[in-house]
Amino acid sequence: MSNTPSEIQVFPINKVREAFPALSRMYKNKPLIYLDGPAGSQVPKSVISAISRYYEQSNANSHGHFITSQETDQIIDQTREKIATFLGAEKPETISFGSNMTTLNFALARSIGRYFQPGDEIIITQLDHEANRGPWLSLREHGIIVREIRLQENGTLDYDHFESLLNERTKLVAIGYSSNILGTVNQLAKVRKMTYQYGAWMLVDAVHYAPHFSIDVQALGCDFLLCSAYKFYGPHVGFLYTRPGLLDQLPTDRLRTQYQQAPHSIETGTFNHAALAGVCAAIDFIANLGEGKTLRAQLVNAMHAIQIKEYQLAERLYEGLKKIKHLQIQGPSFYHKHRAPTISFLHKEKTASTVCQALADHGICAWNGHFYAIRAIEVMGLLEQGGLTRMGISIYNTEEEIDRTLEVLEEI
Ligand SMILES: Cc1ncc(COP(=O)(O)O)c(C=O)c1O
């Protein structure tokens, strides 16, 4: 990514803000400021309308002969297709749906646990969200060895340590694309190259990456990638990309009545169809911010504009935070070329909970704690003192909001 001023395009911030009803919510006579995007972003009107429209017109179970059921089938197919395009996947059949990323990852881990042999090894990281650690750690009860890549003080992973963990028994590396706590973007090209040497699979948790950067699963060469739509302006739906042919090899939990092939073989029960309609609308919403002849080109272009816009704002926040006396920013420096617009910091005298309460009193939504990346907080030695304060930039945030947040933090 390049951030030279000449390349910074004008971002349609007014058009974007008008699209989000939640931005008109007032608190103590001032509009709420949402810096809680990493825990779930706000939802545009088009997504809300798609969900209501489904209930008003097409509500039915799937695979019937009647119109509402057929419309439901169309929504399911269309959503698979849109997500495949969003991820640069080979075909819609590589996309499976689930309630959320954690549930899908547990289902995948259960099946991989049956497929691997005792003594096989899985590598996870100290930086990841627990949703990409817990499912793999649970396989230790089947005799699978789980090792973890060390997190360094500068907020990046120790790749030398990673190399030392790899061996011919390594079967899977489960790694986040970007940290939901420090904004670190992990070096997946390097990880891919190293895992190929041992024939191990690479699974990517892209939940925090997807709202901020475009994803190309084929260029990445990943075997699995997981995402959650509620982080990128959609409703609560998780989805899994699996490299073509791979899911069919896995003994997933499934009913006899379920389709036995990918992508269905890991899907259980009835979907939240209305939410799937919302996911489609969320992808269209992003695409409409970009230009291009195909949906994929529009999405890539839009994500590039989002990346630049968010980076500028995050840099403004970072610079402002650096000037505030009692604050200590954690994680990689902001001059990393490839970094998510998520910043966490420590107040030298107040707990993160106290800081977030004070922010909340001023109508600023920000999270405190470990954000489920509890191992990273533990390794950083911050668990007992209540973790960090986290601020995440989303497409609807503005310079004024950042400046007001910095003013409030100064006062605190
Ligand atoms: C990086 C990351 N991975 C995984 C998850 C879990 O996602 P879900 O809530 O869809 O289970 C989250 C949620 O915050 C996350 O930030």
PDBQT file of the ligand as one rigid body, heavy atoms in Angstrom, charges set to zero:
ROOT
HETATM    1  C1  LIG A 501      -9.779 -11.353  15.012  1.00  0.00    +0.000 C 
HETATM    2  C2  LIG A 501     -11.049 -12.021  15.411  1.00  0.00    +0.000 A 
HETATM    3  N1  LIG A 501     -11.175 -13.322  15.188  1.00  0.00    +0.000 NA
HETATM    4  C3  LIG A 501     -12.294 -13.984  15.510  1.00  0.00    +0.000 A 
HETATM    5  C4  LIG A 501     -13.349 -13.341  16.116  1.00  0.00    +0.000 A 
HETATM    6  C5  LIG A 501     -14.580 -14.124  16.466  1.00  0.00    +0.000 C 
HETATM    7  O1  LIG A 501     -15.583 -13.849  15.550  1.00  0.00    +0.000 OA
HETATM    8  P1  LIG A 501     -17.089 -14.264  15.819  1.00  0.00    +0.000 P 
HETATM    9  O2  LIG A 501     -17.651 -13.278  16.784  1.00  0.00    +0.000 OA
HETATM   10  O3  LIG A 501     -17.724 -14.197  14.482  1.00  0.00    +0.000 OA
HETATM   11  O4  LIG A 501     -17.090 -15.641  16.369  1.00  0.00    +0.000 OA
HETATM   12  C6  LIG A 501     -13.263 -11.969  16.374  1.00  0.00    +0.000 A 
HETATM   13  C7  LIG A 501     -14.354 -11.254  17.045  1.00  0.00    +0.000 C 
HETATM   14  O5  LIG A 501     -14.184 -10.241  17.659  1.00  0.00    +0.000 OA
HETATM   15  C8  LIG A 501     -12.073 -11.288  16.005  1.00  0.00    +0.000 A 
HETATM   16  O6  LIG A 501     -11.927  -9.983  16.226  1.00  0.00    +0.000 OA
ENDROOT
TORSDOF 0
